[in-house]
Amino acid sequence: MDKQLHQLSSKQRFFKSHVVSILLCGCEIWPLHVETERRIHAFGNKYLRRLFGISYLEHKIK
């Protein structure tokens, strides 16, 4: 259980440090529209679900 928890923690740290930083590179000059913000959020959710092995059809509560 501890090993699995550690792996999930490592994956989450990797996502925050590498993926999010690349995704938002240069975002200071983007005109941020509601649609753009929604797409960025949707990408993050989709990537995290794939990373943790959660199906799109499953409903998980924090």
PyRosetta script that sets phi, psi and omega in degrees:
from pyrosetta import init, pose_from_sequence

init()
pose = pose_from_sequence("MDKQLHQLSSKQRFFKSHVVSILLCGCEIWPLHVETERRIHAFGNKYLRRLFGISYLEHKIK")
pose.set_psi(1, -44.9)
pose.set_omega(1, 179.9)
pose.set_phi(2, -63.7)
pose.set_psi(2, -38.8)
pose.set_omega(2, -180.0)
pose.set_phi(3, -64.7)
pose.set_psi(3, -43.2)
pose.set_omega(3, 179.6)
pose.set_phi(4, -65.0)
pose.set_psi(4, -41.2)
pose.set_omega(4, 177.9)
pose.set_phi(5, -63.3)
pose.set_psi(5, -40.8)
pose.set_omega(5, 178.0)
pose.set_phi(6, -63.8)
pose.set_psi(6, -40.1)
pose.set_omega(6, 178.9)
pose.set_phi(7, -64.5)
pose.set_psi(7, -41.8)
pose.set_omega(7, 178.3)
pose.set_phi(8, -64.5)
pose.set_psi(8, -40.1)
pose.set_omega(8, 178.1)
pose.set_phi(9, -63.6)
pose.set_psi(9, -41.9)
pose.set_omega(9, 178.9)
pose.set_phi(10, -64.9)
pose.set_psi(10, -40.8)
pose.set_omega(10, 178.9)
pose.set_phi(11, -64.2)
pose.set_psi(11, -40.5)
pose.set_omega(11, -179.6)
pose.set_phi(12, -67.2)
pose.set_psi(12, -40.1)
pose.set_omega(12, 177.2)
pose.set_phi(13, -64.9)
pose.set_psi(13, -40.1)
pose.set_omega(13, 177.0)
pose.set_phi(14, -60.3)
pose.set_psi(14, -45.0)
pose.set_omega(14, -179.9)
pose.set_phi(15, -59.3)
pose.set_psi(15, -48.5)
pose.set_omega(15, -177.8)
pose.set_phi(16, -65.9)
pose.set_psi(16, -40.3)
pose.set_omega(16, -174.7)
pose.set_phi(17, -81.2)
pose.set_psi(17, -35.4)
pose.set_omega(17, -175.1)
pose.set_phi(18, -103.1)
pose.set_psi(18, -55.1)
pose.set_omega(18, -173.5)
pose.set_phi(19, -68.0)
pose.set_psi(19, -49.6)
pose.set_omega(19, -177.9)
pose.set_phi(20, -64.1)
pose.set_psi(20, -40.1)
pose.set_omega(20, -179.6)
pose.set_phi(21, -65.4)
pose.set_psi(21, -37.3)
pose.set_omega(21, 177.3)
pose.set_phi(22, -71.4)
pose.set_psi(22, -42.0)
pose.set_omega(22, -179.1)
pose.set_phi(23, -60.9)
pose.set_psi(23, -40.0)
pose.set_omega(23, -175.8)
pose.set_phi(24, -95.7)
pose.set_psi(24, 9.2)
pose.set_omega(24, -179.8)
pose.set_phi(25, -58.6)
pose.set_psi(25, 122.2)
pose.set_omega(25, 178.5)
pose.set_phi(26, 79.3)
pose.set_psi(26, 12.7)
pose.set_omega(26, -175.1)
pose.set_phi(27, -70.2)
pose.set_psi(27, -12.1)
pose.set_omega(27, -179.7)
pose.set_phi(28, -61.1)
pose.set_psi(28, -27.1)
pose.set_omega(28, -177.1)
pose.set_phi(29, -100.5)
pose.set_psi(29, -0.1)
pose.set_omega(29, 178.2)
pose.set_phi(30, -74.6)
pose.set_psi(30, 139.7)
pose.set_omega(30, 168.1)
pose.set_phi(31, -78.0)
pose.set_psi(31, 113.2)
pose.set_omega(31, -173.8)
pose.set_phi(32, -85.7)
pose.set_psi(32, 107.7)
pose.set_omega(32, 177.5)
pose.set_phi(33, -100.4)
pose.set_psi(33, 163.2)
pose.set_omega(33, 179.9)
pose.set_phi(34, -59.4)
pose.set_psi(34, -41.3)
pose.set_omega(34, -179.5)
pose.set_phi(35, -63.9)
pose.set_psi(35, -41.3)
pose.set_omega(35, 178.8)
pose.set_phi(36, -64.2)
pose.set_psi(36, -44.5)
pose.set_omega(36, 179.2)
pose.set_phi(37, -62.6)
pose.set_psi(37, -40.1)
pose.set_omega(37, 178.7)
pose.set_phi(38, -63.8)
pose.set_psi(38, -41.5)
pose.set_omega(38, 179.6)
pose.set_phi(39, -66.2)
pose.set_psi(39, -40.5)
pose.set_omega(39, 178.0)
pose.set_phi(40, -63.4)
pose.set_psi(40, -44.1)
pose.set_omega(40, 179.2)
pose.set_phi(41, -63.7)
pose.set_psi(41, -42.5)
pose.set_omega(41, 179.8)
pose.set_phi(42, -63.6)
pose.set_psi(42, -40.2)
pose.set_omega(42, 177.9)
pose.set_phi(43, -61.6)
pose.set_psi(43, -45.6)
pose.set_omega(43, 179.8)
pose.set_phi(44, -59.6)
pose.set_psi(44, -44.2)
pose.set_omega(44, 178.7)
pose.set_phi(45, -64.0)
pose.set_psi(45, -44.2)
pose.set_omega(45, -179.1)
pose.set_phi(46, -63.1)
pose.set_psi(46, -43.1)
pose.set_omega(46, -179.2)
pose.set_phi(47, -66.1)
pose.set_psi(47, -44.0)
pose.set_omega(47, 179.8)
pose.set_phi(48, -65.0)
pose.set_psi(48, -38.6)
pose.set_omega(48, 177.1)
pose.set_phi(49, -61.5)
pose.set_psi(49, -43.4)
pose.set_omega(49, 179.3)
pose.set_phi(50, -66.2)
pose.set_psi(50, -41.2)
pose.set_omega(50, -178.7)
pose.set_phi(51, -62.2)
pose.set_psi(51, -39.6)
pose.set_omega(51, -177.3)
pose.set_phi(52, -93.6)
pose.set_psi(52, -0.4)
pose.set_omega(52, 176.9)
pose.set_phi(53, 73.9)
pose.set_psi(53, 32.2)
pose.set_omega(53, 179.6)
pose.set_phi(54, -100.4)
pose.set_psi(54, 125.6)
pose.set_omega(54, 179.1)
pose.set_phi(55, -66.5)
pose.set_psi(55, 152.0)
pose.set_omega(55, 176.9)
pose.set_phi(56, -62.0)
pose.set_psi(56, -30.4)
pose.set_omega(56, -177.0)
pose.set_phi(57, -81.7)
pose.set_psi(57, -16.0)
pose.set_omega(57, 178.2)
pose.set_phi(58, -79.1)
pose.set_psi(58, 147.2)
pose.set_omega(58, 177.1)
pose.set_phi(59, -112.9)
pose.set_psi(59, 114.3)
pose.set_omega(59, -180.0)
pose.set_phi(60, -112.8)
pose.set_psi(60, 138.2)
pose.set_omega(60, 176.5)
pose.set_phi(61, -104.5)
pose.set_psi(61, 140.5)
pose.set_omega(61, -177.7)
pose.set_phi(62, -53.1)
pose.dump_pdb("model.pdb")
